[in-house]
Amino acid sequence: MTGERQSGRMRIQYLQAMLNQDVGYFDIDTSTGEIVNSISTDTALVQDAISEKVRGFNLMCNHIAEL
């Protein structure tokens, strides 16, 4: 859940940053599909990493609570 929220925020911020670029920024040899794929891939990696860290933290807390 936390990872999903964070990746959603990242997507919004990424899109806002892209829309704030000068027109010349888009004159590079990059297609729209490559940009969209990059956003999706990067945010999915962050989401997975955050979710894994939260899961590990929860397991650690449960283990400590059992002591």
C-alpha positions, 0 to 999 in steps of 0.5 A, spaced: 500 500 500 505 504 501 509 503 495 503 504 491 502 511 494 509 513 493 509 510 486 503 514 484 506 520 487 512 519 483 508 519 477 505 525 478 511 529 480 515 526 474 509 528 469 509 535 472 517 535 471 516 533 464 511 538 462 515 544 465 521 543 460 522 547 455 520 545 448 527 544 446 528 538 451 523 534 447 527 535 440 531 529 442 531 522 439 526 519 444 519 517 442 513 518 447 513 510 448 520 510 451 518 516 456 512 512 458 516 505 458 521 509 463 516 512 467 513 505 468 519 501 469 522 506 474 516 507 478 515 500 479 522 498 481 521 504 487 514 501 488 517 494 489 523 496 493 518 500 498 514 494 499 519 490 500 522 494 505 516 495 509 514 488 509 521 487 512 520 492 517 513 489 519 517 482 520 522 485 524 517 488 529 513 482 529 519 478 531 521 483 536 514 484 539 514 476 540 520 476 545 
